[in-house]
Amino acid sequence: MKLHKEGKTFVVTTGIIFALFASIACGLNYTYLWTLAGVFFIIFIFMLRFFRSPNRPLKPVAGAVLSPCDGKIVIIQEVEETEYFKDRRLQVSVFMSVNNVHINWIPLSGKITYFRHHQGQYLVAWHPKSSEKNERTTFVINNGKTEILFRQIAGYVARRIVTYVKEGDTVEQNRQLGFIKFGSRMDLFLPLNAEICVKEGDTVRGTNTVIAKLEPNNSDKT
């Protein structure tokens, strides 16, 4: 398993600090120095695990929305989407704990027709209002037949959203979208006639789990 590029600075920094305290502790043999070395070794191992980049078979699924991240389905409901569509949509939300891989992937091939980054608060990621109030980045993809909106949301611990795409880009399903550091959530807003293939409480895997199947004749936003 590889280390993701977003974690290199964290891993190298904690590794150097651990090595420094361990080398000093070896010379002076003070208990508190060994304790500090132990703490930074644990942090070093945590960073290695958190920023892991798994090797997964990437198999595009036409007409389907794949999970954009690893995590747990915490919300499936019909809501009023107020930022872009301004109509009723099916919201599916995936919560990522610190134990999950935090890479984000493109859920559907198409063109990025809308991109906005919003500054905001840092409510816990599973809070119902985090989709509207937290720091977040919103994307809309048009696949030529319909549009879906998805959103990276920072949580109480997560304080940085990294994004690799921009408005106007043509993107492929399962391409890396970005990274959210240290716990977060992703929301998808789908047409009302989409066939939802998951239920609340399900564990999903980015690039692997089918979140929904889209109807071939969904109407586009005009």
PyMOL CGO cylinders between C-alpha atoms (Angstrom):
from pymol import cmd
from pymol.cgo import CYLINDER

trace = [
    CYLINDER, 0.00, 0.00, 0.00, 1.34, 3.42, -0.97, 0.3, 1, 1, 1, 1, 1, 1,
    CYLINDER, 1.34, 3.42, -0.97, 1.49, 6.68, 0.95, 0.3, 1, 1, 1, 1, 1, 1,
    CYLINDER, 1.49, 6.68, 0.95, -0.72, 9.40, -0.53, 0.3, 1, 1, 1, 1, 1, 1,
    CYLINDER, -0.72, 9.40, -0.53, 1.07, 12.58, -1.60, 0.3, 1, 1, 1, 1, 1, 1,
    CYLINDER, 1.07, 12.58, -1.60, -1.03, 14.70, 0.79, 0.3, 1, 1, 1, 1, 1, 1,
    CYLINDER, -1.03, 14.70, 0.79, 0.49, 12.88, 3.76, 0.3, 1, 1, 1, 1, 1, 1,
    CYLINDER, 0.49, 12.88, 3.76, 4.20, 13.08, 2.94, 0.3, 1, 1, 1, 1, 1, 1,
    CYLINDER, 4.20, 13.08, 2.94, 4.85, 16.24, 4.96, 0.3, 1, 1, 1, 1, 1, 1,
    CYLINDER, 4.85, 16.24, 4.96, 2.97, 14.90, 8.01, 0.3, 1, 1, 1, 1, 1, 1,
    CYLINDER, 2.97, 14.90, 8.01, 4.71, 11.52, 7.90, 0.3, 1, 1, 1, 1, 1, 1,
    CYLINDER, 4.71, 11.52, 7.90, 8.20, 12.91, 7.36, 0.3, 1, 1, 1, 1, 1, 1,
    CYLINDER, 8.20, 12.91, 7.36, 7.78, 15.55, 10.10, 0.3, 1, 1, 1, 1, 1, 1,
    CYLINDER, 7.78, 15.55, 10.10, 6.51, 13.13, 12.75, 0.3, 1, 1, 1, 1, 1, 1,
    CYLINDER, 6.51, 13.13, 12.75, 9.14, 10.58, 11.74, 0.3, 1, 1, 1, 1, 1, 1,
    CYLINDER, 9.14, 10.58, 11.74, 11.95, 13.09, 12.17, 0.3, 1, 1, 1, 1, 1, 1,
    CYLINDER, 11.95, 13.09, 12.17, 10.63, 14.22, 15.58, 0.3, 1, 1, 1, 1, 1, 1,
    CYLINDER, 10.63, 14.22, 15.58, 10.32, 10.60, 16.74, 0.3, 1, 1, 1, 1, 1, 1,
    CYLINDER, 10.32, 10.60, 16.74, 13.86, 9.81, 15.57, 0.3, 1, 1, 1, 1, 1, 1,
    CYLINDER, 13.86, 9.81, 15.57, 15.20, 12.95, 17.30, 0.3, 1, 1, 1, 1, 1, 1,
    CYLINDER, 15.20, 12.95, 17.30, 13.64, 12.14, 20.69, 0.3, 1, 1, 1, 1, 1, 1,
    CYLINDER, 13.64, 12.14, 20.69, 14.64, 8.46, 20.40, 0.3, 1, 1, 1, 1, 1, 1,
    CYLINDER, 14.64, 8.46, 20.40, 18.26, 9.31, 19.66, 0.3, 1, 1, 1, 1, 1, 1,
    CYLINDER, 18.26, 9.31, 19.66, 18.46, 11.79, 22.55, 0.3, 1, 1, 1, 1, 1, 1,
    CYLINDER, 18.46, 11.79, 22.55, 16.76, 9.30, 24.86, 0.3, 1, 1, 1, 1, 1, 1,
    CYLINDER, 16.76, 9.30, 24.86, 19.32, 6.66, 23.93, 0.3, 1, 1, 1, 1, 1, 1,
    CYLINDER, 19.32, 6.66, 23.93, 22.11, 8.99, 25.03, 0.3, 1, 1, 1, 1, 1, 1,
    CYLINDER, 22.11, 8.99, 25.03, 20.57, 10.45, 28.18, 0.3, 1, 1, 1, 1, 1, 1,
    CYLINDER, 20.57, 10.45, 28.18, 18.19, 7.60, 29.12, 0.3, 1, 1, 1, 1, 1, 1,
    CYLINDER, 18.19, 7.60, 29.12, 15.61, 9.94, 30.67, 0.3, 1, 1, 1, 1, 1, 1,
    CYLINDER, 15.61, 9.94, 30.67, 12.16, 8.42, 31.12, 0.3, 1, 1, 1, 1, 1, 1,
    CYLINDER, 12.16, 8.42, 31.12, 10.31, 11.50, 29.88, 0.3, 1, 1, 1, 1, 1, 1,
    CYLINDER, 10.31, 11.50, 29.88, 12.33, 11.49, 26.65, 0.3, 1, 1, 1, 1, 1, 1,
    CYLINDER, 12.33, 11.49, 26.65, 11.39, 7.85, 26.02, 0.3, 1, 1, 1, 1, 1, 1,
    CYLINDER, 11.39, 7.85, 26.02, 7.78, 8.79, 26.71, 0.3, 1, 1, 1, 1, 1, 1,
    CYLINDER, 7.78, 8.79, 26.71, 7.90, 11.61, 24.17, 0.3, 1, 1, 1, 1, 1, 1,
    CYLINDER, 7.90, 11.61, 24.17, 9.56, 9.32, 21.65, 0.3, 1, 1, 1, 1, 1, 1,
    CYLINDER, 9.56, 9.32, 21.65, 6.78, 6.79, 22.21, 0.3, 1, 1, 1, 1, 1, 1,
    CYLINDER, 6.78, 6.79, 22.21, 4.08, 9.40, 21.70, 0.3, 1, 1, 1, 1, 1, 1,
    CYLINDER, 4.08, 9.40, 21.70, 5.57, 10.56, 18.40, 0.3, 1, 1, 1, 1, 1, 1,
    CYLINDER, 5.57, 10.56, 18.40, 6.03, 6.96, 17.27, 0.3, 1, 1, 1, 1, 1, 1,
    CYLINDER, 6.03, 6.96, 17.27, 2.29, 6.40, 17.78, 0.3, 1, 1, 1, 1, 1, 1,
    CYLINDER, 2.29, 6.40, 17.78, 1.53, 9.61, 15.87, 0.3, 1, 1, 1, 1, 1, 1,
    CYLINDER, 1.53, 9.61, 15.87, 3.91, 8.50, 13.11, 0.3, 1, 1, 1, 1, 1, 1,
    CYLINDER, 3.91, 8.50, 13.11, 2.11, 5.15, 12.75, 0.3, 1, 1, 1, 1, 1, 1,
    CYLINDER, 2.11, 5.15, 12.75, -1.27, 6.95, 12.76, 0.3, 1, 1, 1, 1, 1, 1,
    CYLINDER, -1.27, 6.95, 12.76, -0.12, 9.26, 9.95, 0.3, 1, 1, 1, 1, 1, 1,
    CYLINDER, -0.12, 9.26, 9.95, 1.09, 6.32, 7.89, 0.3, 1, 1, 1, 1, 1, 1,
    CYLINDER, 1.09, 6.32, 7.89, -2.27, 4.64, 8.25, 0.3, 1, 1, 1, 1, 1, 1,
    CYLINDER, -2.27, 4.64, 8.25, -4.41, 7.73, 7.75, 0.3, 1, 1, 1, 1, 1, 1,
    CYLINDER, -4.41, 7.73, 7.75, -2.68, 8.80, 4.54, 0.3, 1, 1, 1, 1, 1, 1,
    CYLINDER, -2.68, 8.80, 4.54, -2.61, 5.34, 2.99, 0.3, 1, 1, 1, 1, 1, 1,
    CYLINDER, -2.61, 5.34, 2.99, -3.44, 5.09, -0.70, 0.3, 1, 1, 1, 1, 1, 1,
    CYLINDER, -3.44, 5.09, -0.70, -4.87, 1.64, -1.45, 0.3, 1, 1, 1, 1, 1, 1,
    CYLINDER, -4.87, 1.64, -1.45, -4.50, -0.13, -4.77, 0.3, 1, 1, 1, 1, 1, 1,
    CYLINDER, -4.50, -0.13, -4.77, -8.00, -0.82, -6.03, 0.3, 1, 1, 1, 1, 1, 1,
    CYLINDER, -8.00, -0.82, -6.03, -9.33, -2.12, -9.33, 0.3, 1, 1, 1, 1, 1, 1,
    CYLINDER, -9.33, -2.12, -9.33, -11.01, 0.85, -10.98, 0.3, 1, 1, 1, 1, 1, 1,
    CYLINDER, -11.01, 0.85, -10.98, -13.99, -0.42, -12.95, 0.3, 1, 1, 1, 1, 1, 1,
    CYLINDER, -13.99, -0.42, -12.95, -16.25, 2.34, -14.33, 0.3, 1, 1, 1, 1, 1, 1,
    CYLINDER, -16.25, 2.34, -14.33, -19.98, 1.54, -14.21, 0.3, 1, 1, 1, 1, 1, 1,
    CYLINDER, -19.98, 1.54, -14.21, -21.98, 3.32, -16.92, 0.3, 1, 1, 1, 1, 1, 1,
    CYLINDER, -21.98, 3.32, -16.92, -25.21, 4.94, -15.75, 0.3, 1, 1, 1, 1, 1, 1,
    CYLINDER, -25.21, 4.94, -15.75, -24.26, 4.57, -12.10, 0.3, 1, 1, 1, 1, 1, 1,
    CYLINDER, -24.26, 4.57, -12.10, -23.05, 6.91, -9.37, 0.3, 1, 1, 1, 1, 1, 1,
    CYLINDER, -23.05, 6.91, -9.37, -20.17, 5.28, -7.50, 0.3, 1, 1, 1, 1, 1, 1,
    CYLINDER, -20.17, 5.28, -7.50, -19.24, 6.14, -3.94, 0.3, 1, 1, 1, 1, 1, 1,
    CYLINDER, -19.24, 6.14, -3.94, -16.83, 9.10, -3.93, 0.3, 1, 1, 1, 1, 1, 1,
    CYLINDER, -16.83, 9.10, -3.93, -15.20, 7.94, -0.69, 0.3, 1, 1, 1, 1, 1, 1,
    CYLINDER, -15.20, 7.94, -0.69, -14.92, 5.24, 1.95, 0.3, 1, 1, 1, 1, 1, 1,
    CYLINDER, -14.92, 5.24, 1.95, -17.23, 5.53, 4.93, 0.3, 1, 1, 1, 1, 1, 1,
    CYLINDER, -17.23, 5.53, 4.93, -20.71, 4.95, 6.28, 0.3, 1, 1, 1, 1, 1, 1,
    CYLINDER, -20.71, 4.95, 6.28, -24.05, 6.05, 4.85, 0.3, 1, 1, 1, 1, 1, 1,
    CYLINDER, -24.05, 6.05, 4.85, -25.55, 8.39, 7.46, 0.3, 1, 1, 1, 1, 1, 1,
    CYLINDER, -25.55, 8.39, 7.46, -28.31, 10.17, 5.50, 0.3, 1, 1, 1, 1, 1, 1,
    CYLINDER, -28.31, 10.17, 5.50, -30.69, 9.19, 2.72, 0.3, 1, 1, 1, 1, 1, 1,
    CYLINDER, -30.69, 9.19, 2.72, -33.54, 11.65, 2.33, 0.3, 1, 1, 1, 1, 1, 1,
    CYLINDER, -33.54, 11.65, 2.33, -35.42, 13.92, -0.04, 0.3, 1, 1, 1, 1, 1, 1,
    CYLINDER, -35.42, 13.92, -0.04, -34.42, 17.54, 0.53, 0.3, 1, 1, 1, 1, 1, 1,
    CYLINDER, -34.42, 17.54, 0.53, -34.57, 20.97, -1.04, 0.3, 1, 1, 1, 1, 1, 1,
    CYLINDER, -34.57, 20.97, -1.04, -31.16, 21.64, -2.62, 0.3, 1, 1, 1, 1, 1, 1,
    CYLINDER, -31.16, 21.64, -2.62, -30.69, 25.40, -2.29, 0.3, 1, 1, 1, 1, 1, 1,
    CYLINDER, -30.69, 25.40, -2.29, -27.27, 26.18, -3.76, 0.3, 1, 1, 1, 1, 1, 1,
    CYLINDER, -27.27, 26.18, -3.76, -27.56, 25.13, -7.40, 0.3, 1, 1, 1, 1, 1, 1,
    CYLINDER, -27.56, 25.13, -7.40, -30.65, 23.15, -8.42, 0.3, 1, 1, 1, 1, 1, 1,
    CYLINDER, -30.65, 23.15, -8.42, -33.06, 24.98, -6.09, 0.3, 1, 1, 1, 1, 1, 1,
    CYLINDER, -33.06, 24.98, -6.09, -35.48, 22.07, -6.23, 0.3, 1, 1, 1, 1, 1, 1,
    CYLINDER, -35.48, 22.07, -6.23, -36.11, 18.70, -4.59, 0.3, 1, 1, 1, 1, 1, 1,
    CYLINDER, -36.11, 18.70, -4.59, -33.30, 16.14, -4.72, 0.3, 1, 1, 1, 1, 1, 1,
    CYLINDER, -33.30, 16.14, -4.72, -32.33, 12.86, -3.10, 0.3, 1, 1, 1, 1, 1, 1,
    CYLINDER, -32.33, 12.86, -3.10, -29.48, 13.46, -0.66, 0.3, 1, 1, 1, 1, 1, 1,
    CYLINDER, -29.48, 13.46, -0.66, -27.08, 10.63, 0.18, 0.3, 1, 1, 1, 1, 1, 1,
    CYLINDER, -27.08, 10.63, 0.18, -24.37, 11.43, 2.74, 0.3, 1, 1, 1, 1, 1, 1,
    CYLINDER, -24.37, 11.43, 2.74, -21.23, 9.42, 3.52, 0.3, 1, 1, 1, 1, 1, 1,
    CYLINDER, -21.23, 9.42, 3.52, -19.40, 10.02, 6.81, 0.3, 1, 1, 1, 1, 1, 1,
    CYLINDER, -19.40, 10.02, 6.81, -15.66, 9.34, 6.91, 0.3, 1, 1, 1, 1, 1, 1,
    CYLINDER, -15.66, 9.34, 6.91, -14.14, 8.53, 10.29, 0.3, 1, 1, 1, 1, 1, 1,
    CYLINDER, -14.14, 8.53, 10.29, -10.42, 8.89, 10.99, 0.3, 1, 1, 1, 1, 1, 1,
    CYLINDER, -10.42, 8.89, 10.99, -10.13, 5.14, 10.33, 0.3, 1, 1, 1, 1, 1, 1,
    CYLINDER, -10.13, 5.14, 10.33, -11.25, 5.46, 6.70, 0.3, 1, 1, 1, 1, 1, 1,
    CYLINDER, -11.25, 5.46, 6.70, -9.18, 6.17, 3.62, 0.3, 1, 1, 1, 1, 1, 1,
    CYLINDER, -9.18, 6.17, 3.62, -9.71, 9.90, 3.01, 0.3, 1, 1, 1, 1, 1, 1,
    CYLINDER, -9.71, 9.90, 3.01, -9.12, 10.07, -0.72, 0.3, 1, 1, 1, 1, 1, 1,
    CYLINDER, -9.12, 10.07, -0.72, -12.12, 11.37, -2.70, 0.3, 1, 1, 1, 1, 1, 1,
    CYLINDER, -12.12, 11.37, -2.70, -12.98, 10.11, -6.18, 0.3, 1, 1, 1, 1, 1, 1,
    CYLINDER, -12.98, 10.11, -6.18, -15.17, 11.32, -9.05, 0.3, 1, 1, 1, 1, 1, 1,
    CYLINDER, -15.17, 11.32, -9.05, -18.51, 9.44, -8.79, 0.3, 1, 1, 1, 1, 1, 1,
    CYLINDER, -18.51, 9.44, -8.79, -19.64, 9.94, -12.40, 0.3, 1, 1, 1, 1, 1, 1,
    CYLINDER, -19.64, 9.94, -12.40, -17.97, 10.72, -15.72, 0.3, 1, 1, 1, 1, 1, 1,
    CYLINDER, -17.97, 10.72, -15.72, -18.86, 14.04, -17.35, 0.3, 1, 1, 1, 1, 1, 1,
    CYLINDER, -18.86, 14.04, -17.35, -18.02, 17.74, -17.24, 0.3, 1, 1, 1, 1, 1, 1,
    CYLINDER, -18.02, 17.74, -17.24, -17.66, 19.92, -14.13, 0.3, 1, 1, 1, 1, 1, 1,
    CYLINDER, -17.66, 19.92, -14.13, -20.27, 22.61, -14.81, 0.3, 1, 1, 1, 1, 1, 1,
    CYLINDER, -20.27, 22.61, -14.81, -20.19, 24.23, -11.36, 0.3, 1, 1, 1, 1, 1, 1,
    CYLINDER, -20.19, 24.23, -11.36, -17.47, 24.62, -8.72, 0.3, 1, 1, 1, 1, 1, 1,
    CYLINDER, -17.47, 24.62, -8.72, -17.58, 26.70, -5.54, 0.3, 1, 1, 1, 1, 1, 1,
    CYLINDER, -17.58, 26.70, -5.54, -15.55, 26.70, -2.34, 0.3, 1, 1, 1, 1, 1, 1,
    CYLINDER, -15.55, 26.70, -2.34, -17.33, 28.11, 0.72, 0.3, 1, 1, 1, 1, 1, 1,
    CYLINDER, -17.33, 28.11, 0.72, -15.70, 29.17, 3.97, 0.3, 1, 1, 1, 1, 1, 1,
    CYLINDER, -15.70, 29.17, 3.97, -17.71, 28.20, 7.03, 0.3, 1, 1, 1, 1, 1, 1,
    CYLINDER, -17.71, 28.20, 7.03, -17.91, 26.64, 10.46, 0.3, 1, 1, 1, 1, 1, 1,
    CYLINDER, -17.91, 26.64, 10.46, -16.56, 23.32, 11.72, 0.3, 1, 1, 1, 1, 1, 1,
    CYLINDER, -16.56, 23.32, 11.72, -19.56, 21.47, 13.12, 0.3, 1, 1, 1, 1, 1, 1,
    CYLINDER, -19.56, 21.47, 13.12, -19.13, 17.73, 13.58, 0.3, 1, 1, 1, 1, 1, 1,
    CYLINDER, -19.13, 17.73, 13.58, -19.45, 16.17, 10.13, 0.3, 1, 1, 1, 1, 1, 1,
    CYLINDER, -19.45, 16.17, 10.13, -22.59, 14.15, 10.95, 0.3, 1, 1, 1, 1, 1, 1,
    CYLINDER, -22.59, 14.15, 10.95, -24.48, 17.26, 12.12, 0.3, 1, 1, 1, 1, 1, 1,
    CYLINDER, -24.48, 17.26, 12.12, -27.56, 17.83, 9.85, 0.3, 1, 1, 1, 1, 1, 1,
    CYLINDER, -27.56, 17.83, 9.85, -26.54, 21.45, 9.23, 0.3, 1, 1, 1, 1, 1, 1,
    CYLINDER, -26.54, 21.45, 9.23, -22.89, 20.73, 8.36, 0.3, 1, 1, 1, 1, 1, 1,
    CYLINDER, -22.89, 20.73, 8.36, -23.81, 20.50, 4.65, 0.3, 1, 1, 1, 1, 1, 1,
    CYLINDER, -23.81, 20.50, 4.65, -24.96, 24.14, 4.76, 0.3, 1, 1, 1, 1, 1, 1,
    CYLINDER, -24.96, 24.14, 4.76, -22.80, 25.75, 7.45, 0.3, 1, 1, 1, 1, 1, 1,
    CYLINDER, -22.80, 25.75, 7.45, -19.38, 24.05, 7.39, 0.3, 1, 1, 1, 1, 1, 1,
    CYLINDER, -19.38, 24.05, 7.39, -16.45, 24.84, 5.14, 0.3, 1, 1, 1, 1, 1, 1,
    CYLINDER, -16.45, 24.84, 5.14, -17.26, 22.95, 1.94, 0.3, 1, 1, 1, 1, 1, 1,
    CYLINDER, -17.26, 22.95, 1.94, -16.59, 22.60, -1.76, 0.3, 1, 1, 1, 1, 1, 1,
    CYLINDER, -16.59, 22.60, -1.76, -19.48, 21.98, -4.15, 0.3, 1, 1, 1, 1, 1, 1,
    CYLINDER, -19.48, 21.98, -4.15, -19.26, 20.42, -7.62, 0.3, 1, 1, 1, 1, 1, 1,
    CYLINDER, -19.26, 20.42, -7.62, -21.85, 19.67, -10.30, 0.3, 1, 1, 1, 1, 1, 1,
    CYLINDER, -21.85, 19.67, -10.30, -21.17, 17.06, -13.00, 0.3, 1, 1, 1, 1, 1, 1,
    CYLINDER, -21.17, 17.06, -13.00, -23.15, 16.92, -16.25, 0.3, 1, 1, 1, 1, 1, 1,
    CYLINDER, -23.15, 16.92, -16.25, -22.88, 13.54, -17.97, 0.3, 1, 1, 1, 1, 1, 1,
    CYLINDER, -22.88, 13.54, -17.97, -24.82, 14.64, -21.06, 0.3, 1, 1, 1, 1, 1, 1,
    CYLINDER, -24.82, 14.64, -21.06, -28.12, 13.30, -19.74, 0.3, 1, 1, 1, 1, 1, 1,
    CYLINDER, -28.12, 13.30, -19.74, -28.44, 14.66, -16.23, 0.3, 1, 1, 1, 1, 1, 1,
    CYLINDER, -28.44, 14.66, -16.23, -26.56, 16.51, -13.52, 0.3, 1, 1, 1, 1, 1, 1,
    CYLINDER, -26.56, 16.51, -13.52, -25.59, 15.49, -10.02, 0.3, 1, 1, 1, 1, 1, 1,
    CYLINDER, -25.59, 15.49, -10.02, -24.20, 17.67, -7.25, 0.3, 1, 1, 1, 1, 1, 1,
    CYLINDER, -24.20, 17.67, -7.25, -21.67, 16.44, -4.73, 0.3, 1, 1, 1, 1, 1, 1,
    CYLINDER, -21.67, 16.44, -4.73, -19.98, 18.23, -1.89, 0.3, 1, 1, 1, 1, 1, 1,
    CYLINDER, -19.98, 18.23, -1.89, -16.83, 17.83, 0.21, 0.3, 1, 1, 1, 1, 1, 1,
    CYLINDER, -16.83, 17.83, 0.21, -17.54, 18.93, 3.78, 0.3, 1, 1, 1, 1, 1, 1,
    CYLINDER, -17.54, 18.93, 3.78, -14.95, 19.67, 6.46, 0.3, 1, 1, 1, 1, 1, 1,
    CYLINDER, -14.95, 19.67, 6.46, -15.75, 18.41, 9.96, 0.3, 1, 1, 1, 1, 1, 1,
    CYLINDER, -15.75, 18.41, 9.96, -14.84, 19.32, 13.53, 0.3, 1, 1, 1, 1, 1, 1,
    CYLINDER, -14.84, 19.32, 13.53, -11.37, 17.78, 13.17, 0.3, 1, 1, 1, 1, 1, 1,
    CYLINDER, -11.37, 17.78, 13.17, -10.92, 18.17, 9.41, 0.3, 1, 1, 1, 1, 1, 1,
    CYLINDER, -10.92, 18.17, 9.41, -9.63, 21.65, 8.65, 0.3, 1, 1, 1, 1, 1, 1,
    CYLINDER, -9.63, 21.65, 8.65, -8.41, 21.37, 5.09, 0.3, 1, 1, 1, 1, 1, 1,
    CYLINDER, -8.41, 21.37, 5.09, -10.16, 20.37, 1.87, 0.3, 1, 1, 1, 1, 1, 1,
    CYLINDER, -10.16, 20.37, 1.87, -7.89, 19.61, -1.08, 0.3, 1, 1, 1, 1, 1, 1,
    CYLINDER, -7.89, 19.61, -1.08, -9.33, 19.57, -4.62, 0.3, 1, 1, 1, 1, 1, 1,
    CYLINDER, -9.33, 19.57, -4.62, -7.73, 18.51, -7.90, 0.3, 1, 1, 1, 1, 1, 1,
    CYLINDER, -7.73, 18.51, -7.90, -10.40, 19.61, -10.39, 0.3, 1, 1, 1, 1, 1, 1,
    CYLINDER, -10.40, 19.61, -10.39, -11.98, 22.90, -11.47, 0.3, 1, 1, 1, 1, 1, 1,
    CYLINDER, -11.98, 22.90, -11.47, -15.01, 24.18, -13.34, 0.3, 1, 1, 1, 1, 1, 1,
    CYLINDER, -15.01, 24.18, -13.34, -14.89, 23.27, -17.02, 0.3, 1, 1, 1, 1, 1, 1,
    CYLINDER, -14.89, 23.27, -17.02, -12.83, 20.09, -16.54, 0.3, 1, 1, 1, 1, 1, 1,
    CYLINDER, -12.83, 20.09, -16.54, -13.94, 16.90, -18.26, 0.3, 1, 1, 1, 1, 1, 1,
    CYLINDER, -13.94, 16.90, -18.26, -13.54, 14.11, -15.70, 0.3, 1, 1, 1, 1, 1, 1,
    CYLINDER, -13.54, 14.11, -15.70, -13.71, 10.34, -15.65, 0.3, 1, 1, 1, 1, 1, 1,
    CYLINDER, -13.71, 10.34, -15.65, -15.45, 8.21, -13.06, 0.3, 1, 1, 1, 1, 1, 1,
    CYLINDER, -15.45, 8.21, -13.06, -13.00, 7.03, -10.34, 0.3, 1, 1, 1, 1, 1, 1,
    CYLINDER, -13.00, 7.03, -10.34, -10.40, 9.73, -11.06, 0.3, 1, 1, 1, 1, 1, 1,
    CYLINDER, -10.40, 9.73, -11.06, -9.10, 11.23, -7.82, 0.3, 1, 1, 1, 1, 1, 1,
    CYLINDER, -9.10, 11.23, -7.82, -11.07, 14.34, -6.92, 0.3, 1, 1, 1, 1, 1, 1,
    CYLINDER, -11.07, 14.34, -6.92, -9.17, 15.40, -3.81, 0.3, 1, 1, 1, 1, 1, 1,
    CYLINDER, -9.17, 15.40, -3.81, -8.54, 14.72, -0.14, 0.3, 1, 1, 1, 1, 1, 1,
    CYLINDER, -8.54, 14.72, -0.14, -10.13, 15.86, 3.13, 0.3, 1, 1, 1, 1, 1, 1,
    CYLINDER, -10.13, 15.86, 3.13, -7.76, 15.73, 6.09, 0.3, 1, 1, 1, 1, 1, 1,
    CYLINDER, -7.76, 15.73, 6.09, -8.75, 14.17, 9.43, 0.3, 1, 1, 1, 1, 1, 1,
    CYLINDER, -8.75, 14.17, 9.43, -12.45, 13.23, 9.41, 0.3, 1, 1, 1, 1, 1, 1,
    CYLINDER, -12.45, 13.23, 9.41, -15.19, 14.58, 7.17, 0.3, 1, 1, 1, 1, 1, 1,
    CYLINDER, -15.19, 14.58, 7.17, -18.26, 13.92, 5.02, 0.3, 1, 1, 1, 1, 1, 1,
    CYLINDER, -18.26, 13.92, 5.02, -19.39, 13.86, 1.40, 0.3, 1, 1, 1, 1, 1, 1,
    CYLINDER, -19.39, 13.86, 1.40, -22.93, 14.59, 0.21, 0.3, 1, 1, 1, 1, 1, 1,
    CYLINDER, -22.93, 14.59, 0.21, -24.48, 13.63, -3.12, 0.3, 1, 1, 1, 1, 1, 1,
    CYLINDER, -24.48, 13.63, -3.12, -27.65, 15.24, -4.49, 0.3, 1, 1, 1, 1, 1, 1,
    CYLINDER, -27.65, 15.24, -4.49, -29.34, 13.03, -7.07, 0.3, 1, 1, 1, 1, 1, 1,
    CYLINDER, -29.34, 13.03, -7.07, -32.47, 13.26, -9.26, 0.3, 1, 1, 1, 1, 1, 1,
    CYLINDER, -32.47, 13.26, -9.26, -35.66, 12.10, -7.55, 0.3, 1, 1, 1, 1, 1, 1,
    CYLINDER, -35.66, 12.10, -7.55, -36.04, 9.21, -9.97, 0.3, 1, 1, 1, 1, 1, 1,
    CYLINDER, -36.04, 9.21, -9.97, -32.56, 7.83, -9.28, 0.3, 1, 1, 1, 1, 1, 1,
    CYLINDER, -32.56, 7.83, -9.28, -32.55, 4.26, -7.96, 0.3, 1, 1, 1, 1, 1, 1,
    CYLINDER, -32.55, 4.26, -7.96, -30.76, 4.34, -4.61, 0.3, 1, 1, 1, 1, 1, 1,
    CYLINDER, -30.76, 4.34, -4.61, -28.70, 1.16, -4.13, 0.3, 1, 1, 1, 1, 1, 1,
    CYLINDER, -28.70, 1.16, -4.13, -27.61, 1.65, -0.50, 0.3, 1, 1, 1, 1, 1, 1,
    CYLINDER, -27.61, 1.65, -0.50, -29.33, 2.16, 2.83, 0.3, 1, 1, 1, 1, 1, 1,
    CYLINDER, -29.33, 2.16, 2.83, -28.49, 4.09, 5.99, 0.3, 1, 1, 1, 1, 1, 1,
    CYLINDER, -28.49, 4.09, 5.99, -25.86, 2.31, 8.03, 0.3, 1, 1, 1, 1, 1, 1,
    CYLINDER, -25.86, 2.31, 8.03, -24.19, 0.65, 5.03, 0.3, 1, 1, 1, 1, 1, 1,
    CYLINDER, -24.19, 0.65, 5.03, -20.40, 0.73, 4.79, 0.3, 1, 1, 1, 1, 1, 1,
    CYLINDER, -20.40, 0.73, 4.79, -19.25, 1.86, 1.35, 0.3, 1, 1, 1, 1, 1, 1,
    CYLINDER, -19.25, 1.86, 1.35, -15.96, 1.81, -0.53, 0.3, 1, 1, 1, 1, 1, 1,
    CYLINDER, -15.96, 1.81, -0.53, -14.87, 4.60, -2.83, 0.3, 1, 1, 1, 1, 1, 1,
    CYLINDER, -14.87, 4.60, -2.83, -14.75, 3.58, -6.53, 0.3, 1, 1, 1, 1, 1, 1,
    CYLINDER, -14.75, 3.58, -6.53, -16.38, 0.22, -5.70, 0.3, 1, 1, 1, 1, 1, 1,
    CYLINDER, -16.38, 0.22, -5.70, -19.85, 0.71, -4.18, 0.3, 1, 1, 1, 1, 1, 1,
    CYLINDER, -19.85, 0.71, -4.18, -22.75, 1.73, -6.44, 0.3, 1, 1, 1, 1, 1, 1,
    CYLINDER, -22.75, 1.73, -6.44, -24.62, 4.51, -4.62, 0.3, 1, 1, 1, 1, 1, 1,
    CYLINDER, -24.62, 4.51, -4.62, -27.36, 4.92, -7.24, 0.3, 1, 1, 1, 1, 1, 1,
    CYLINDER, -27.36, 4.92, -7.24, -28.39, 4.10, -10.77, 0.3, 1, 1, 1, 1, 1, 1,
    CYLINDER, -28.39, 4.10, -10.77, -29.57, 6.98, -12.93, 0.3, 1, 1, 1, 1, 1, 1,
    CYLINDER, -29.57, 6.98, -12.93, -32.63, 6.86, -15.17, 0.3, 1, 1, 1, 1, 1, 1,
    CYLINDER, -32.63, 6.86, -15.17, -31.72, 7.37, -18.85, 0.3, 1, 1, 1, 1, 1, 1,
    CYLINDER, -31.72, 7.37, -18.85, -34.26, 10.14, -19.42, 0.3, 1, 1, 1, 1, 1, 1,
    CYLINDER, -34.26, 10.14, -19.42, -33.71, 12.40, -16.42, 0.3, 1, 1, 1, 1, 1, 1,
    CYLINDER, -33.71, 12.40, -16.42, -34.37, 16.02, -17.31, 0.3, 1, 1, 1, 1, 1, 1,
    CYLINDER, -34.37, 16.02, -17.31, -31.46, 18.43, -17.16, 0.3, 1, 1, 1, 1, 1, 1,
    CYLINDER, -31.46, 18.43, -17.16, -31.41, 21.68, -15.26, 0.3, 1, 1, 1, 1, 1, 1,
    CYLINDER, -31.41, 21.68, -15.26, -32.04, 24.55, -17.65, 0.3, 1, 1, 1, 1, 1, 1,
]
cmd.load_cgo(trace, "trace")
